[in-house]
């Protein structure tokens, strides 16, 4: 499945700040000052983690609504550790609403099926080309 292009280029301001355009949305990424940036936006690792958190919340919320479950909110906390060549992500789910334990178990399974979870759990192939 192909997705819309994401375009990234140096922002007009900042030492290393990057402007990211995804469809009609523009947002920024940067690195902390200790790495030479201005810390004016999330770093690329935070964006990766945020993609998983957002996808999880959206997917679970849509399924809960479709099944008319009493989910008022889903708070997703993502953290990661890099060690021994592995990028280990921890995802914490906090269900807000009068859900039964059975519903929470079901929705946790749905979280594991969100598209970004599937992508990150699968095989990656990255092809790098140079524009003419």
C-alpha positions as MATLAB code, in Angstrom:
seq = 'XXXXXXXXXXXXXXXXXXXXXXXXXXXXXXXXXXXXXXXXXXXXXXXXXXXXXXXXXXXXXXXXXXXXXXXXXXXXXXXXXXXXXXXXXXXXXXXXXXXXXXXXXXXXXXXXXXXXXXXXXXXXXXXXXXXX';
ca = [
       0.000    0.000    0.000;
       1.437    3.346   -1.023;
       1.055    6.451    1.086;
       1.196   10.167    0.279;
       4.653   11.648    0.092;
       6.160   13.308    3.125;
       8.441   16.200    2.282;
      11.143   17.437    4.637;
      13.408   20.465    4.203;
      15.340   22.970    6.306;
      12.986   25.409    7.974;
      13.438   29.132    7.392;
      14.429   29.598   11.036;
      16.521   27.570   13.454;
      19.935   25.918   13.267;
      18.759   22.428   12.279;
      14.962   22.769   12.402;
      13.192   20.808    9.666;
       9.801   21.606    8.143;
       7.733   18.494    7.450;
       4.803   18.563    5.054;
       2.322   15.699    5.076;
      -0.675   16.409    2.873;
      -2.192   19.694    4.027;
      -0.297   19.651    7.358;
       3.050   21.223    8.144;
       4.907   20.615   11.383;
       8.506   20.701   12.576;
      11.242   18.470   13.897;
      14.463   19.460   15.605;
      17.097   18.129   17.947;
      18.054   19.339   21.426;
      20.529   22.180   21.837;
      23.161   19.740   23.128;
      23.059   18.152   19.648;
      23.333   21.496   17.853;
      19.639   22.247   17.405;
      17.197   24.581   19.099;
      14.840   21.941   20.582;
      12.011   23.660   18.691;
      10.154   20.458   17.862;
      10.179   16.748   18.551;
      13.218   14.784   17.474;
      12.801   12.003   14.885;
      12.617    9.278   17.574;
       9.794   11.165   19.281;
       7.959   11.406   15.950;
       8.286    7.642   15.462;
       7.005    6.962   18.977;
       4.209    9.523   18.501;
       3.095    7.771   15.311;
       2.597    4.553   17.269;
       0.770    6.353   20.094;
      -1.524    8.277   17.759;
      -2.307    5.243   15.620;
      -3.067    3.189   18.723;
      -5.425    5.814   20.155;
      -7.217    6.377   16.845;
      -7.627    2.683   16.030;
      -8.843    1.672   19.494;
     -11.211    4.637   19.749;
     -12.756    3.932   16.328;
     -13.329    0.260   17.184;
     -14.770    1.093   20.618;
     -17.203    3.573   19.046;
     -18.215    1.098   16.353;
     -18.924   -1.520   19.027;
     -20.614    1.081   21.263;
     -18.242    0.452   24.159;
     -18.158    3.036   26.971;
     -14.637    4.296   26.193;
     -14.448    7.988   27.097;
     -10.733    8.329   26.353;
      -7.626    6.278   25.768;
      -4.407    7.675   27.153;
      -1.374    6.156   25.438;
       2.135    6.615   26.826;
       5.074    5.556   24.673;
       8.667    5.259   25.819;
      11.674    3.646   24.208;
      15.148    2.418   25.021;
      17.922    1.764   22.534;
      20.396   -0.934   23.561;
      22.411   -3.663   21.878;
      21.196   -2.651   18.421;
      17.526   -2.928   19.401;
      14.917   -0.181   19.619;
      12.596   -1.372   22.391;
       9.230    0.398   22.672;
       6.956    0.252   25.706;
       3.332    1.242   25.160;
       1.131    1.868   28.214;
      -2.641    2.017   27.727;
      -4.926    3.761   30.197;
      -8.595    3.173   29.425;
     -10.963    5.887   30.674;
     -14.580    4.816   30.947;
     -16.749    2.093   32.433;
     -15.177   -0.774   30.486;
     -15.276   -4.366   31.686;
     -12.050   -6.352   31.963;
     -13.187   -8.321   28.904;
     -13.598   -5.106   26.881;
     -10.166   -3.864   27.980;
      -8.604   -7.153   26.906;
     -10.366   -6.970   23.549;
      -9.288   -3.353   22.961;
      -5.691   -4.182   23.957;
      -5.719   -6.788   21.196;
      -6.990   -4.130   18.797;
      -4.091   -1.869   19.841;
      -1.718   -4.607   18.704;
      -3.394   -4.538   15.287;
      -3.088   -0.816   14.574;
      -1.354   -0.152   11.233;
       1.759    1.452   12.746;
       2.159   -1.419   15.233;
       1.974   -3.823   12.289;
       4.506   -1.792   10.306;
       6.951   -1.534   13.197;
       6.590   -5.246   13.945;
       7.149   -6.248   10.338;
      10.079   -6.197    7.996;
      11.425   -2.854    6.839;
      13.084   -2.181    3.516;
      14.392    1.324    2.847;
      15.485    2.335   -0.621;
      17.492    5.556   -0.844;
      17.723    7.384   -4.171;
      19.401   10.619   -5.170;
      17.329   13.139   -7.158;
      18.731   14.381  -10.473;
];
